[in-house]
Amino acid sequence: MSLRLYNTLTRTLEELHPRNPERVAMYCCGPTVYDVPHAGHARAALAPDILVRRLRAQGHKVTYVRNITDVDDKILNRAAERGQDPLELSQKMAVIYQEQMRALGCLPPEHEPKVSEHLPQIIAMVEQLIAREHAYVVERPDGQRDVYFAVRSFGDYGKLSRRRIDDLMVGARIEKDELKRDPLDFALWKGALASEWGWDSPWGRGRPGWHIECSAMGKHYLGTLDVHAGGMDLIFPHHENEIAQSEAAHPDCAPYASCWMHNGFVNVDKEKMSKSLGNFVTLSDVLERNDPEAFRYFLLSVHYRGPIQFDTTKLEDGRVVFPGVDEAEGRIDYLYAAMRRLAELGDVGMTVPAKLPAELQSYREAVRKALVEAEKGLDEDLNTPIALAALGDVARLANELADLAFKRRKDKAFAGSVAVVAREVQGVLRSLADQLGLLQCPPAEYAARTRARRLKLRGLTAERIDGLVAARTAARAAKDFARSDALRDELVSLGVVLKDGAEGTQWSL
């Protein structure tokens, strides 16, 4: 396999070598579903999605698992605020997350396990850790029992985050309601009263700790992992703890994951996005204004490991806009337009000469070169900015080919040759776009959905614009150019783009 990824564990670029040559085992930490998804959730889902797409394009089988954390204190607290059952709340939020990830073009995982449905696997792993003396049970004053992982029992603790236990001890403390032996020990199981949210276990009623769920579900579905993905903020303590408990429970399967893949932060207006700062941007906020493919393009425009700057601008009417995503939507418009023009060229049914003209052969070679450059970029730690640049080059070549075909439209033999090249360019555009998760619907469908959303955002109707366009056409026919120009200026002020042609005036937003 030629694909190389940056491995957080070794801090180097490494070729990906699956332990089982028949398939690549991937796991990604999914959301804790106590609220609607935000921009950070989208980025965390997007990086592994690109990897899955590239591996499958190379012919590899991939088993992709992304969990849903539906048991957590945050869910319990939010449900209490709303007077809801915790699992009812988490189920609703999980559905919203799944719908919005699909809207962004993320492929559905083969498995999307929930904590609430995998308590037996979690309990079994905790029992293994206790049996191997890597975990211990403590009894609380209220009679409930907690289970903790003994961090110092695992000699390699800190190998992912490069943190030393002695350094971690600085400032570490035990909360007054905790009875753990060491400040660094973390909960595997938290006891709960009979009246509280919980499940039965060998240690009494309770709920699993956060870290154990991923280890148990990853082991259940994949055994060992070739790639473990997640946000950079999960390196410590979540992923560090995953390694410790997984390798302590199953030392014969170490390493737990061969490659650790972490995406960078989303910064909103030059600060890391967080609820405490009040700069929390939900996906619903973005998708109300912008097309999902535009937001996907925006995220792909920066390498997945680097931070991405997500700026917002507040308009006079109070609406919030996202300039970077608006710009990306313009690029998506351009790509779909190129796709539409190629389809029109490829439909030409002409006799094709045995040999392509040299000027068309150059298009074929340039497009093939762009595809090679894009795939080389993707194989070098998923360098999506390089792939997007190549995709733009292919779209530009497609438009140049369409312009050339229009100039030579009376040459029937040339038109046939153009159709052959157009189909090849179309195939390259589709192949590359599929690997990036872009251009996922017919151009007409994209045009219809973006037109409807843009009309709504601007308080316009298609009937009003059609009326203004018809009035302008009538004014031009009557040679009333002053009125024609005034109507054109009015349409432009509404954000309408006019295109006059032999078949009349077409408009877009």
MINUVEX-216729 format. One record per residue (C-alpha): residue number from 1; residue in three letters; y, z, x. Coordinates in nm, 4 decimals. Example, Ala and Ser with C-alpha at 12.3 -4.5 7.8 and 13.67 -1.06 7.14 Angstrom:
# residues 2
    nr   rest          Y          Z          X
     1    ALA    -0.4500     0.7800     1.2300
     2    SER    -0.1060     0.7140     1.3670
***
This chain:
# residues 509
    nr   rest          Y          Z          X
     1    MET     0.0000     0.0000     0.0000
     2    SER     0.3361    -0.1056     0.1465
     3    LEU     0.5492     0.1222    -0.0717
     4    ARG     0.7216     0.4081     0.1121
     5    LEU     0.8725     0.7194    -0.0437
     6    TYR     1.0806     1.0030     0.0946
     7    ASN     0.8580     1.3110     0.0930
     8    THR     1.0560     1.6337     0.0509
     9    LEU     0.7621     1.8260     0.1991
    10    THR     0.7770     1.6445     0.5354
    11    ARG     1.1407     1.5251     0.5181
    12    THR     1.0276     1.1751     0.6172
    13    LEU     0.9665     0.8338     0.4622
    14    GLU     0.5928     0.7880     0.4206
    15    GLU     0.3639     0.5176     0.2909
    16    LEU     0.2053     0.6200    -0.0354
    17    HIS    -0.1716     0.6526     0.0008
    18    PRO    -0.3465     0.7651    -0.3195
    19    ARG    -0.6464     0.9898    -0.2638
    20    ASN    -0.8399     0.7856    -0.5169
    21    PRO    -0.7976     0.4146    -0.4344
    22    GLU    -0.8658     0.3345    -0.7998
    23    ARG    -0.5526     0.5021    -0.9348
    24    VAL    -0.2272     0.6793    -0.8457
    25    ALA    -0.1947     1.0312    -0.9912
    26    MET     0.1653     1.1171    -1.0831
    27    TYR     0.3165     1.4278    -1.2386
    28    CYS     0.6783     1.4844    -1.3406
    29    CYS     0.8380     1.8064    -1.4591
    30    GLY     0.9687     1.7388    -1.8075
    31    PRO     1.2314     1.9273    -2.0088
    32    THR     1.2440     2.2751    -2.1539
    33    VAL     1.3090     2.1717    -2.5120
    34    TYR     1.5557     2.4260    -2.6486
    35    ASP     1.8444     2.1798    -2.6844
    36    VAL     1.9146     1.8060    -2.6983
    37    PRO     1.8692     1.5991    -2.3786
    38    HIS     2.1557     1.5549    -2.1342
    39    ALA     2.2395     1.3030    -1.8620
    40    GLY     2.0400     1.4989    -1.6036
    41    HIS     1.7240     1.4683    -1.8133
    42    ALA     1.7686     1.0910    -1.8158
    43    ARG     1.7965     1.0705    -1.4389
    44    ALA     1.4927     1.2931    -1.3841
    45    ALA     1.2835     1.0681    -1.6106
    46    LEU     1.4177     0.7441    -1.4644
    47    ALA     1.3164     0.7852    -1.0981
    48    PRO     0.9415     0.8240    -1.1658
    49    ASP     0.9633     0.5498    -1.4294
    50    ILE     1.0802     0.3034    -1.1633
    51    LEU     0.7952     0.4131    -0.9369
    52    VAL     0.5384     0.3626    -1.2146
    53    ARG     0.6798     0.0172    -1.2912
    54    ARG     0.6760    -0.0907    -0.9255
    55    LEU     0.3222     0.0347    -0.8659
    56    ARG     0.1933    -0.1450    -1.1748
    57    ALA     0.3749    -0.4635    -1.0722
    58    GLN     0.1784    -0.4422    -0.7452
    59    GLY    -0.1445    -0.4200    -0.9433
    60    HIS    -0.2125    -0.0472    -0.9081
    61    LYS    -0.3423     0.1707    -1.1893
    62    VAL    -0.1265     0.4755    -1.2502
    63    THR    -0.1992     0.7890    -1.4502
    64    TYR     0.1387     0.9392    -1.5284
    65    VAL     0.1787     1.2901    -1.6723
    66    ARG     0.5117     1.4408    -1.7816
    67    ASN     0.5006     1.7832    -1.9421
    68    ILE     0.6985     1.9374    -2.2265
    69    THR     0.7909     2.3049    -2.1822
    70    ASP     0.7840     2.4326    -2.5387
    71    VAL     0.7216     2.8014    -2.4538
    72    ASP     1.0125     2.9684    -2.2787
    73    ASP     1.2565     3.2560    -2.3274
    74    LYS     1.5417     3.0053    -2.3717
    75    ILE     1.3575     2.8565    -2.6687
    76    LEU     1.2915     3.2015    -2.8118
    77    ASN     1.6581     3.3012    -2.7796
    78    ARG     1.7921     2.9768    -2.9279
    79    ALA     1.5469     2.9937    -3.2165
    80    ALA     1.6550     3.3518    -3.2884
    81    GLU     2.0210     3.2397    -3.2974
    82    ARG     1.9342     2.9719    -3.5532
    83    GLY     1.6812     3.1717    -3.7515
    84    GLN     1.4057     2.9206    -3.6697
    85    ASP     1.0462     2.9465    -3.5596
    86    PRO     1.0415     2.8832    -3.1805
    87    LEU     0.7761     2.6109    -3.1947
    88    GLU     0.9550     2.4425    -3.4862
    89    LEU     1.2724     2.4247    -3.2768
    90    SER     1.0930     2.3036    -2.9647
    91    GLN     0.9009     2.0383    -3.1600
    92    LYS     1.2247     1.8987    -3.3044
    93    MET     1.3908     1.8878    -2.9612
    94    ALA     1.0810     1.7347    -2.8016
    95    VAL     1.0871     1.4468    -3.0511
    96    ILE     1.4561     1.3824    -2.9776
    97    TYR     1.3838     1.3831    -2.6035
    98    GLN     1.0938     1.1388    -2.6404
    99    GLU     1.2950     0.9047    -2.8634
   100    GLN     1.5908     0.8985    -2.6270
   101    MET     1.3750     0.8421    -2.3175
   102    ARG     1.2141     0.5460    -2.4964
   103    ALA     1.5609     0.4166    -2.5883
   104    LEU     1.6511     0.4280    -2.2181
   105    GLY     1.3495     0.2105    -2.1413
   106    CYS     1.1301     0.4811    -1.9864
   107    LEU     0.7617     0.4034    -2.0253
   108    PRO     0.5671     0.6688    -2.2168
   109    PRO     0.3406     0.8790    -1.9919
   110    GLU    -0.0346     0.8581    -2.0379
   111    HIS    -0.0252     1.2301    -2.1105
   112    GLU     0.2677     1.4445    -2.2276
   113    PRO     0.1134     1.7941    -2.2483
   114    LYS     0.2838     2.0897    -2.4106
   115    VAL     0.2494     2.4469    -2.2915
   116    SER     0.1620     2.5718    -2.6406
   117    GLU    -0.1409     2.3397    -2.6474
   118    HIS    -0.2749     2.4386    -2.3036
   119    LEU    -0.2933     2.8158    -2.3079
   120    PRO    -0.6692     2.8175    -2.2212
   121    GLN    -0.6056     2.6184    -1.9001
   122    ILE    -0.3126     2.8421    -1.8060
   123    ILE    -0.5083     3.1624    -1.8680
   124    ALA    -0.8050     3.0289    -1.6666
   125    MET    -0.5827     2.9610    -1.3641
   126    VAL    -0.4277     3.3079    -1.3832
   127    GLU    -0.7795     3.4548    -1.3909
   128    GLN    -0.8710     3.2531    -1.0807
   129    LEU    -0.5646     3.3844    -0.8963
   130    ILE    -0.6517     3.7427    -0.9877
   131    ALA    -1.0133     3.6900    -0.8749
   132    ARG    -0.8929     3.5524    -0.5416
   133    GLU    -0.6555     3.8491    -0.5011
   134    HIS    -0.3455     3.6308    -0.5113
   135    ALA    -0.2292     3.7938    -0.8365
   136    TYR    -0.2324     4.1391    -0.9883
   137    VAL    -0.1883     4.3064    -1.3270
   138    VAL     0.0669     4.5815    -1.3973
   139    GLU     0.0914     4.7977    -1.7053
   140    ARG     0.4351     4.8557    -1.8520
   141    PRO     0.5556     5.1808    -2.0117
   142    ASP     0.5345     5.0141    -2.3555
   143    GLY     0.1632     4.9529    -2.3025
   144    GLN     0.1950     4.5776    -2.2428
   145    ARG     0.0636     4.4156    -1.9266
   146    ASP     0.2239     4.1585    -1.6969
   147    VAL     0.0576     3.9487    -1.4273
   148    TYR     0.2399     3.8648    -1.1026
   149    PHE     0.1669     3.6254    -0.8184
   150    ALA     0.1661     3.8035    -0.4805
   151    VAL     0.3888     3.5771    -0.2734
   152    ARG     0.2955     3.7343     0.0606
   153    SER    -0.0710     3.6592    -0.0040
   154    PHE     0.0000     3.2879     0.0432
   155    GLY     0.0744     3.2242     0.4084
   156    ASP     0.2420     2.8854     0.3609
   157    TYR     0.4997     3.0074     0.1095
   158    GLY     0.8311     2.8302     0.1744
   159    LYS     0.6902     2.5116     0.3270
   160    LEU     0.8524     2.2826     0.0674
   161    SER     1.1994     2.4398     0.0574
   162    ARG     1.1925     2.5405     0.4280
   163    ARG     1.2793     2.8963     0.3337
   164    ARG     1.1509     3.1978     0.5253
   165    ILE     1.0239     3.5019     0.3377
   166    ASP     1.2418     3.7319     0.5490
   167    ASP     1.5502     3.5324     0.4507
   168    LEU     1.4496     3.5364     0.0859
   169    MET     1.4250     3.9138     0.0955
   170    VAL     1.7991     3.9390     0.1611
   171    GLY     1.9503     4.0208    -0.1764
   172    ALA     1.6130     4.0204    -0.3530
   173    ARG     1.5596     4.3095    -0.5924
   174    ILE     1.3339     4.4307    -0.8699
   175    GLU     1.4840     4.4552    -1.2167
   176    LYS     1.4550     4.7948    -1.3846
   177    ASP     1.2002     4.6649    -1.6378
   178    GLU     0.9764     4.5100    -1.3705
   179    LEU     0.6861     4.6860    -1.1989
   180    LYS     0.5947     4.4192    -0.9447
   181    ARG     0.4966     4.5226    -0.5935
   182    ASP     0.7350     4.2964    -0.4084
   183    PRO     1.0782     4.1594    -0.5076
   184    LEU     0.9584     3.8043    -0.4305
   185    ASP     0.6550     3.8153    -0.6607
   186    PHE     0.6918     3.6031    -0.9745
   187    ALA     0.5453     3.6311    -1.3237
   188    LEU     0.2359     3.4373    -1.4242
   189    TRP     0.2011     3.6147    -1.7592
   190    LYS     0.4523     3.8287    -1.9475
   191    GLY     0.3273     4.0823    -2.1984
   192    ALA     0.4673     4.0835    -2.5525
   193    LEU     0.4594     4.3314    -2.8375
   194    ALA     0.2567     4.2496    -3.1473
   195    SER     0.5800     4.1655    -3.3314
   196    GLU     0.6970     3.9248    -3.0589
   197    TRP     0.6238     3.5572    -2.9945
   198    GLY     0.3023     3.5336    -2.7967
   199    TRP    -0.0652     3.4520    -2.7631
   200    ASP    -0.3752     3.6604    -2.6983
   201    SER    -0.5066     3.6804    -2.3432
   202    PRO    -0.7370     3.9001    -2.1283
   203    TRP    -0.4239     4.1066    -2.0514
   204    GLY    -0.3151     4.1425    -2.4105
   205    ARG    -0.0612     3.9521    -2.6162
   206    GLY     0.2041     3.7634    -2.4200
   207    ARG     0.3451     3.4343    -2.2912
   208    PRO     0.2929     3.2405    -1.9670
   209    GLY     0.5536     3.2391    -1.6921
   210    TRP     0.7435     2.9184    -1.6282
   211    HIS     0.5794     2.8071    -1.3022
   212    ILE     0.2114     2.8397    -1.3935
   213    GLU     0.2251     2.5815    -1.6726
   214    CYS     0.2783     2.2794    -1.4464
   215    SER     0.0040     2.3848    -1.2062
   216    ALA    -0.2458     2.4318    -1.4876
   217    MET    -0.1630     2.1119    -1.6742
   218    GLY    -0.1393     1.9033    -1.3561
   219    LYS    -0.4821     2.0282    -1.2507
   220    HIS    -0.6271     1.9647    -1.5976
   221    TYR    -0.5140     1.6018    -1.6247
   222    LEU    -0.5021     1.4849    -1.2644
   223    GLY    -0.6930     1.7235    -1.0386
   224    THR    -0.4772     1.6710    -0.7325
   225    LEU    -0.1487     1.4824    -0.7335
   226    ASP    -0.0425     1.1850    -0.5255
   227    VAL     0.3210     1.2172    -0.6355
   228    HIS     0.5003     1.5107    -0.7934
   229    ALA     0.8492     1.4236    -0.9234
   230    GLY     1.1384     1.6282    -1.0526
   231    GLY     1.5017     1.7182    -1.0051
   232    MET     1.6295     1.8470    -0.6717
   233    ASP     1.7191     2.1757    -0.8403
   234    LEU     1.3465     2.2420    -0.8937
   235    ILE     1.2534     2.2466    -0.5247
   236    PHE     1.3036     2.6227    -0.5211
   237    PRO     1.1680     2.8261    -0.6793
   238    HIS     0.9736     2.6151    -0.9307
   239    HIS     0.8012     2.3635    -0.7052
   240    GLU     0.7598     2.6115    -0.4224
   241    ASN     0.5812     2.8422    -0.6637
   242    GLU     0.3711     2.5571    -0.7998
   243    ILE     0.2386     2.4864    -0.4515
   244    ALA     0.1644     2.8526    -0.3844
   245    GLN    -0.0292     2.9217    -0.7029
   246    SER    -0.2088     2.5836    -0.7097
   247    GLU    -0.3306     2.5962    -0.3509
   248    ALA    -0.4125     2.9673    -0.3771
   249    ALA    -0.6240     2.9056    -0.6887
   250    HIS    -0.7913     2.5916    -0.5489
   251    PRO    -0.7766     2.6007    -0.1667
   252    ASP    -1.0391     2.3255    -0.1448
   253    CYS    -0.7952     2.0847    -0.3155
   254    ALA    -0.4985     2.1440    -0.0848
   255    PRO    -0.2528     1.9891    -0.0573
   256    TYR    -0.1692     2.0247    -0.4258
   257    ALA     0.0570     1.7171    -0.4074
   258    SER     0.0703     1.4611    -0.1282
   259    CYS     0.4288     1.3515    -0.1878
   260    TRP     0.7192     1.5418    -0.3455
   261    MET     0.9846     1.3123    -0.4938
   262    HIS     1.3164     1.4683    -0.5965
   263    ASN     1.6144     1.3032    -0.7641
   264    GLY     1.9754     1.4048    -0.6971
   265    PHE     2.2269     1.5730    -0.9254
   266    VAL     2.4537     1.4221    -1.1890
   267    ASN     2.8139     1.5231    -1.1152
   268    VAL     3.0584     1.5085    -1.4042
   269    ASP     3.4224     1.4632    -1.3012
   270    LYS     3.3373     1.5640    -0.9414
   271    GLU     3.1490     1.8820    -1.0357
   272    LYS     2.7788     1.9373    -1.0899
   273    MET     2.7031     1.9120    -1.4599
   274    SER     2.6375     2.2535    -1.6139
   275    LYS     2.6882     2.4289    -1.9442
   276    SER     2.8770     2.7126    -1.7777
   277    LEU     3.1479     2.4701    -1.6591
   278    GLY     3.1746     2.3088    -2.0010
   279    ASN     3.1132     1.9595    -1.8608
   280    PHE     2.7784     1.9162    -2.0311
   281    VAL     2.7287     1.5511    -2.1405
   282    THR     2.4461     1.4899    -2.3862
   283    LEU     2.2605     1.1630    -2.4098
   284    SER     2.3722     1.1410    -2.7709
   285    ASP     2.7340     1.1440    -2.6447
   286    VAL     2.6612     0.8474    -2.4186
   287    LEU     2.4448     0.6464    -2.6583
   288    GLU     2.7003     0.6783    -2.9371
   289    ARG     2.9417     0.4768    -2.7226
   290    ASN     2.7246     0.2727    -2.4871
   291    ASP     2.4078     0.0683    -2.4998
   292    PRO     2.0994     0.2493    -2.3600
   293    GLU     2.0404    -0.0304    -2.1086
   294    ALA     2.3969     0.0110    -1.9837
   295    PHE     2.3373     0.3793    -1.9108
   296    ARG     2.0092     0.2927    -1.7408
   297    TYR     2.1877     0.0306    -1.5253
   298    PHE     2.4550     0.2867    -1.4388
   299    LEU     2.1938     0.5380    -1.3206
   300    LEU     2.0079     0.2717    -1.1213
   301    SER     2.3267     0.1684    -0.9421
   302    VAL     2.2953     0.4750    -0.7166
   303    HIS     1.9879     0.5594    -0.5073
   304    TYR     1.7789     0.8176    -0.6917
   305    ARG     1.8030     1.0775    -0.4126
   306    GLY     2.1816     1.0758    -0.3941
   307    PRO     2.4282     1.2416    -0.6316
   308    ILE     2.5735     1.0184    -0.9013
   309    GLN     2.9337     1.0498    -1.0132
   310    PHE     2.9664     1.0450    -1.3908
   311    ASP     3.3344     1.0335    -1.4851
   312    THR     3.4783     1.0874    -1.8310
   313    THR     3.8149     0.9851    -1.9732
   314    LYS     3.9692     1.1260    -2.2883
   315    LEU     4.1672     0.8770    -2.4962
   316    GLU     4.4780     0.9562    -2.6990
   317    ASP     4.2758     0.9606    -3.0205
   318    GLY     4.0457     1.2266    -2.8741
   319    ARG     3.7489     0.9986    -2.8035
   320    VAL     3.5716     1.0414    -2.4709
   321    VAL     3.4734     0.7289    -2.2770
   322    PHE     3.2610     0.6819    -1.9681
   323    PRO     3.4232     0.4195    -1.7424
   324    GLY     3.1224     0.3766    -1.5122
   325    VAL     2.8879     0.3165    -1.8040
   326    ASP     3.1397     0.0808    -1.9674
   327    GLU     3.1414    -0.1237    -1.6458
   328    ALA     2.7616    -0.1225    -1.6365
   329    GLU     2.7556    -0.2510    -1.9950
   330    GLY     2.9571    -0.5496    -1.8815
   331    ARG     2.6874    -0.6226    -1.6226
   332    ILE     2.4180    -0.5980    -1.8904
   333    ASP     2.6169    -0.8418    -2.1081
   334    TYR     2.6208    -1.0817    -1.8125
   335    LEU     2.2469    -1.0534    -1.7531
   336    TYR     2.1611    -1.1174    -2.1176
   337    ALA     2.3972    -1.4154    -2.1262
   338    ALA     2.2183    -1.5631    -1.8239
   339    MET     1.8843    -1.4990    -1.9911
   340    ARG     2.0011    -1.6801    -2.3050
   341    ARG     2.1277    -1.9822    -2.1101
   342    LEU     1.8001    -2.0064    -1.9192
   343    ALA     1.6020    -2.0053    -2.2418
   344    GLU     1.8123    -2.2946    -2.3701
   345    LEU     1.7517    -2.4935    -2.0520
   346    GLY     1.3799    -2.4235    -2.0546
   347    ASP     1.3456    -2.5589    -2.4079
   348    VAL     1.4433    -2.9100    -2.2991
   349    GLY     1.1410    -3.1357    -2.3449
   350    MET     1.1834    -3.4144    -2.0933
   351    THR     0.9582    -3.6082    -1.8609
   352    VAL     0.9491    -3.4288    -1.5295
   353    PRO     0.9590    -3.6344    -1.2093
   354    ALA     0.6888    -3.5744    -0.9487
   355    LYS     0.9409    -3.4382    -0.7000
   356    LEU     1.2337    -3.2080    -0.7727
   357    PRO     1.5796    -3.3154    -0.6537
   358    ALA     1.6872    -3.1362    -0.3357
   359    GLU     1.9742    -2.9556    -0.5089
   360    LEU     1.7301    -2.8040    -0.7589
   361    GLN     1.4799    -2.7160    -0.4882
   362    SER     1.7529    -2.5043    -0.3254
   363    TYR     1.7864    -2.3032    -0.6479
   364    ARG     1.4141    -2.2400    -0.6512
   365    GLU     1.4195    -2.1171    -0.2903
   366    ALA     1.7252    -1.8951    -0.3446
   367    VAL     1.5689    -1.7297    -0.6476
   368    ARG     1.2413    -1.6658    -0.4677
   369    LYS     1.4329    -1.5152    -0.1764
   370    ALA     1.6220    -1.2839    -0.4137
   371    LEU     1.2930    -1.1596    -0.5611
   372    VAL     1.1514    -1.0881    -0.2148
   373    GLU     1.4644    -0.8933    -0.1175
   374    ALA     1.4553    -0.6936    -0.4393
   375    GLU     1.0913    -0.5968    -0.4007
   376    LYS     1.1418    -0.5067    -0.0355
   377    GLY     1.4199    -0.2744    -0.1487
   378    LEU     1.2026    -0.1142    -0.4160
   379    ASP     0.9223    -0.0667    -0.1642
   380    GLU     1.1600     0.1184     0.0662
   381    ASP     1.2021     0.4436    -0.1288
   382    LEU     1.2888     0.2717    -0.4581
   383    ASN     1.6231     0.1317    -0.3456
   384    THR     1.7395     0.0215    -0.6894
   385    PRO     2.0961    -0.0758    -0.5800
   386    ILE     1.9421    -0.3511    -0.3638
   387    ALA     1.7218    -0.4625    -0.6523
   388    LEU     2.0180    -0.4701    -0.8919
   389    ALA     2.2169    -0.6810    -0.6462
   390    ALA     1.9271    -0.9267    -0.6283
   391    LEU     1.9009    -0.9305    -1.0080
   392    GLY     2.2704    -1.0170    -1.0219
   393    ASP     2.2141    -1.2982    -0.7716
   394    VAL     1.9385    -1.4441    -0.9891
   395    ALA     2.1653    -1.4282    -1.2956
   396    ARG     2.4442    -1.6004    -1.0999
   397    LEU     2.2043    -1.8751    -0.9910
   398    ALA     2.0911    -1.9119    -1.3517
   399    ASN     2.4489    -1.9685    -1.4655
   400    GLU     2.5138    -2.2153    -1.1843
   401    LEU     2.1997    -2.4023    -1.2864
   402    ALA     2.3169    -2.4124    -1.6483
   403    ASP     2.6598    -2.5415    -1.5411
   404    LEU     2.4966    -2.8114    -1.3301
   405    ALA     2.2729    -2.9129    -1.6192
   406    PHE     2.5778    -2.9450    -1.8460
   407    LYS     2.7543    -3.1715    -1.5955
   408    ARG     2.4443    -3.3931    -1.5641
   409    ARG     2.3445    -3.3726    -1.9311
   410    LYS     2.3274    -3.7502    -1.9728
   411    ASP     2.0677    -3.7802    -1.6938
   412    LYS     1.7412    -3.7345    -1.8883
   413    ALA     1.5156    -3.7187    -1.5822
   414    PHE     1.7413    -3.4582    -1.4224
   415    ALA     1.7337    -3.2541    -1.7421
   416    GLY     1.3539    -3.2427    -1.7198
   417    SER     1.3693    -3.1175    -1.3625
   418    VAL     1.6235    -2.8543    -1.4633
   419    ALA     1.3866    -2.7315    -1.7347
   420    VAL     1.1110    -2.6792    -1.4757
   421    VAL     1.3377    -2.4812    -1.2440
   422    ALA     1.4909    -2.2899    -1.5348
   423    ARG     1.1489    -2.1681    -1.6434
   424    GLU     1.0771    -2.0500    -1.2899
   425    VAL     1.4146    -1.8739    -1.2637
   426    GLN     1.3488    -1.7196    -1.6034
   427    GLY     1.0142    -1.5882    -1.4794
   428    VAL     1.1732    -1.4287    -1.1725
   429    LEU     1.4526    -1.2764    -1.3806
   430    ARG     1.1967    -1.1333    -1.6225
   431    SER     0.9698    -0.9997    -1.3457
   432    LEU     1.2512    -0.8246    -1.1650
   433    ALA     1.4121    -0.6959    -1.4842
   434    ASP     1.0772    -0.5542    -1.6005
   435    GLN     1.0398    -0.3604    -1.2761
   436    LEU     1.3842    -0.2115    -1.3357
   437    GLY     1.3279    -0.1540    -1.7076
   438    LEU     1.6116    -0.3886    -1.8059
   439    LEU     1.6408    -0.6887    -2.0417
   440    GLN     1.3784    -0.5336    -2.2658
   441    CYS     1.4652    -0.7199    -2.5866
   442    PRO     1.5571    -1.0779    -2.6870
   443    PRO     1.9217    -1.1699    -2.6146
   444    ALA     1.9951    -1.2159    -2.9862
   445    GLU     1.8728    -0.8631    -3.0624
   446    TYR     2.0860    -0.7199    -2.7821
   447    ALA     2.3917    -0.9119    -2.9069
   448    ALA     2.3397    -0.7871    -3.2625
   449    ARG     2.3014    -0.4200    -3.1706
   450    THR     2.5952    -0.4154    -2.9303
   451    ARG     2.8180    -0.6018    -3.1770
   452    ALA     2.7362    -0.3528    -3.4543
   453    ARG     2.8080    -0.0519    -3.2311
   454    ARG     3.1306    -0.1946    -3.0881
   455    LEU     3.2598    -0.2846    -3.4350
   456    LYS     3.1928     0.0708    -3.5523
   457    LEU     3.3606     0.2264    -3.2472
   458    ARG     3.6750     0.0170    -3.2990
   459    GLY     3.6904     0.0602    -3.6747
   460    LEU     3.6425    -0.3118    -3.7323
   461    THR     3.4211    -0.5263    -3.9524
   462    ALA     3.2669    -0.8640    -3.8812
   463    GLU     3.4228    -0.9925    -4.2044
   464    ARG     3.7737    -0.9075    -4.0847
   465    ILE     3.7228    -1.0824    -3.7505
   466    ASP     3.5590    -1.3840    -3.9160
   467    GLY     3.8626    -1.4065    -4.1435
   468    LEU     4.1077    -1.4000    -3.8531
   469    VAL     3.9030    -1.6591    -3.6622
   470    ALA     3.8897    -1.8862    -3.9683
   471    ALA     4.2663    -1.8504    -4.0174
   472    ARG     4.3249    -1.9412    -3.6530
   473    THR     4.0964    -2.2448    -3.6855
   474    ALA     4.2906    -2.3583    -3.9937
   475    ALA     4.6227    -2.3067    -3.8129
   476    ARG     4.5048    -2.5157    -3.5193
   477    ALA     4.3860    -2.7906    -3.7533
   478    ALA     4.7308    -2.7891    -3.9195
   479    LYS     4.8931    -2.7974    -3.5731
   480    ASP     5.0665    -2.4666    -3.6522
   481    PHE     5.0313    -2.3524    -3.2922
   482    ALA     5.2717    -2.0592    -3.3250
   483    ARG     5.0504    -1.9043    -3.5934
   484    SER     4.7367    -1.9981    -3.4029
   485    ASP     4.8664    -1.8205    -3.0916
   486    ALA     4.9727    -1.5162    -3.2928
   487    LEU     4.6266    -1.4876    -3.4461
   488    ARG     4.4645    -1.5286    -3.1046
   489    ASP     4.6855    -1.2489    -2.9646
   490    GLU     4.5924    -1.0256    -3.2577
   491    LEU     4.2230    -1.0867    -3.1960
   492    VAL     4.2606    -1.0195    -2.8230
   493    SER     4.4438    -0.6930    -2.8978
   494    LEU     4.1387    -0.5883    -3.1033
   495    GLY     3.9160    -0.6494    -2.8023
   496    VAL     3.7712    -0.9733    -2.9369
   497    VAL     3.6688    -1.2431    -2.6868
   498    LEU     3.7020    -1.5979    -2.8202
   499    LYS     3.5107    -1.9016    -2.7009
   500    ASP     3.6181    -2.2384    -2.8358
   501    GLY     3.3560    -2.5124    -2.8253
   502    ALA     3.2345    -2.8304    -2.9877
   503    GLU     3.0582    -2.6257    -3.2575
   504    GLY     3.3667    -2.4202    -3.3372
   505    THR     3.4943    -2.0831    -3.2201
   506    GLN     3.2472    -1.8097    -3.1293
   507    TRP     3.3564    -1.4502    -3.0870
   508    SER     3.2164    -1.1435    -2.9158
   509    LEU     3.3194    -0.7864    -2.8353
***
